[in-house]
Amino acid sequence: MRWAKTLFDFYLNASVHVALAVTSLTGASLLLLNILPNYSLLGFVFFSTIVCYNFIKYGVEAEKYLIVSNTYHKYIQIFSFLCFGFALYFLLQLDKLLWWAITILGLISTLYAIPLLPKSGNLRSLGGMKIFIVALVWAGFSVILPALDAGMEFSWDIGILLTQRFLLVVALILPFEIRDLKWDSKDLRTLPQILGIQKTKKLGLGLLVVFFFLTFLRDVITLDEILGRAIISVVLGVLYLSKVDMGKRYLASFWVEAIPMFWLGIIWMLKKWF
């Protein structure tokens, strides 16, 4: 079964799993906003996420962002180029109005890894800001793009949904920050480095509480939305309250990143029941 483990590791290392997570959050927005799915948009979100994450993880370490010496990384690079082709294809199927939003979010993603000027730092190097930049891009892709694609005007409820998504993504990323604490350079000044592990967990719990109760500020509130947010808050809350080692293999890279997929399934089932 060694081949199965190799394939599974490639699935994780090539960012396919995280792409499914972002796509699931986009699908959750479609259900919550009662928008019919645009499969071109979902396809673009999926493949562009793979390209973006692989570029950040592997491209910035490569000479001139293209020459990769590691054979395993070369396979990921080839896979990423194929995904770039698919992302471009789906992008061309989208309304040009979305291109402006995608360009802005893409620029933020690029500056996250590449400095604007040769001697300046990238956005990732800003102390404690990395997690919020990632959450902003995730929220933009999973909320703003579906709303724009459906021709919806920015409203109070969409603003609440966008804020909740930002908070949820931050809460999802914190376990990765805790996991990477022993490897991250001190210059990054991540939240666990600044606050410590226990205070970071308390921050995550606090974000989940705000995430849940923001639901009651919406103009239109439905029981399935309340239950869905309650379930996802409890699931993540249990993770924060448990004494499980965040550095445990596959805990963050698979199980935590699978939570958006679980949430999408919960929302879908609750929509069917209510």
MOHUWO-V586972 format. One record per backbone hydrogen bond with DSSP energy under -1.0 kcal/mol. NH is the residue of the N-H (numbers start at 1). CO is the residue of the C=O. If there is no record, write none. Layout:
nh:NH co:CO
nh:NH co:CO
This chain:
nh:5 co:1
nh:6 co:2
nh:7 co:3
nh:8 co:4
nh:9 co:5
nh:10 co:6
nh:11 co:7
nh:12 co:8
nh:13 co:9
nh:14 co:10
nh:15 co:12
nh:16 co:11
nh:17 co:11
nh:19 co:15
nh:20 co:16
nh:21 co:17
nh:22 co:18
nh:23 co:19
nh:24 co:20
nh:25 co:21
nh:26 co:22
nh:27 co:23
nh:28 co:24
nh:29 co:25
nh:30 co:26
nh:31 co:27
nh:32 co:28
nh:33 co:29
nh:35 co:30
nh:42 co:38
nh:43 co:39
nh:44 co:40
nh:45 co:41
nh:46 co:42
nh:47 co:43
nh:48 co:44
nh:49 co:45
nh:50 co:46
nh:51 co:47
nh:52 co:48
nh:53 co:49
nh:54 co:50
nh:55 co:51
nh:56 co:52
nh:57 co:53
nh:58 co:54
nh:59 co:54
nh:60 co:55
nh:62 co:59
nh:63 co:67
nh:65 co:62
nh:66 co:63
nh:67 co:63
nh:74 co:70
nh:75 co:71
nh:76 co:72
nh:77 co:73
nh:78 co:74
nh:79 co:75
nh:80 co:76
nh:81 co:77
nh:82 co:78
nh:83 co:79
nh:84 co:80
nh:85 co:81
nh:86 co:82
nh:87 co:83
nh:88 co:84
nh:89 co:85
nh:90 co:86
nh:91 co:87
nh:92 co:88
nh:94 co:91
nh:98 co:95
nh:102 co:98
nh:103 co:99
nh:104 co:100
nh:105 co:101
nh:106 co:102
nh:107 co:103
nh:108 co:104
nh:109 co:105
nh:110 co:106
nh:111 co:107
nh:112 co:108
nh:113 co:110
nh:114 co:110
nh:120 co:117
nh:123 co:111
nh:124 co:112
nh:125 co:122
nh:126 co:123
nh:128 co:188
nh:129 co:126
nh:133 co:129
nh:134 co:130
nh:135 co:131
nh:136 co:132
nh:137 co:133
nh:138 co:134
nh:139 co:135
nh:140 co:136
nh:141 co:137
nh:142 co:138
nh:143 co:139
nh:145 co:140
nh:147 co:143
nh:148 co:144
nh:149 co:145
nh:150 co:146
nh:151 co:148
nh:152 co:147
nh:159 co:155
nh:160 co:156
nh:161 co:157
nh:162 co:158
nh:163 co:159
nh:164 co:160
nh:165 co:161
nh:166 co:162
nh:167 co:163
nh:168 co:164
nh:169 co:165
nh:170 co:166
nh:171 co:167
nh:172 co:168
nh:173 co:169
nh:174 co:170
nh:176 co:173
nh:177 co:173
nh:178 co:174
nh:179 co:175
nh:180 co:176
nh:181 co:178
nh:183 co:180
nh:184 co:180
nh:188 co:185
nh:194 co:190
nh:195 co:191
nh:196 co:192
nh:200 co:196
nh:201 co:197
nh:202 co:198
nh:203 co:199
nh:204 co:200
nh:205 co:201
nh:206 co:202
nh:207 co:203
nh:208 co:204
nh:209 co:205
nh:210 co:206
nh:211 co:207
nh:212 co:208
nh:213 co:209
nh:214 co:210
nh:215 co:212
nh:216 co:213
nh:217 co:214
nh:218 co:215
nh:226 co:222
nh:227 co:223
nh:228 co:224
nh:229 co:225
nh:230 co:226
nh:231 co:227
nh:232 co:228
nh:233 co:229
nh:234 co:230
nh:235 co:231
nh:236 co:232
nh:237 co:233
nh:238 co:234
nh:239 co:235
nh:240 co:236
nh:241 co:237
nh:242 co:238
nh:248 co:245
nh:251 co:248
nh:254 co:250
nh:255 co:250
nh:256 co:251
nh:257 co:252
nh:259 co:256
nh:262 co:258
nh:263 co:259
nh:264 co:260
nh:265 co:261
nh:266 co:262
nh:267 co:263
nh:268 co:264
nh:269 co:265
nh:270 co:266
nh:271 co:267
nh:272 co:268
nh:273 co:269
nh:274 co:270
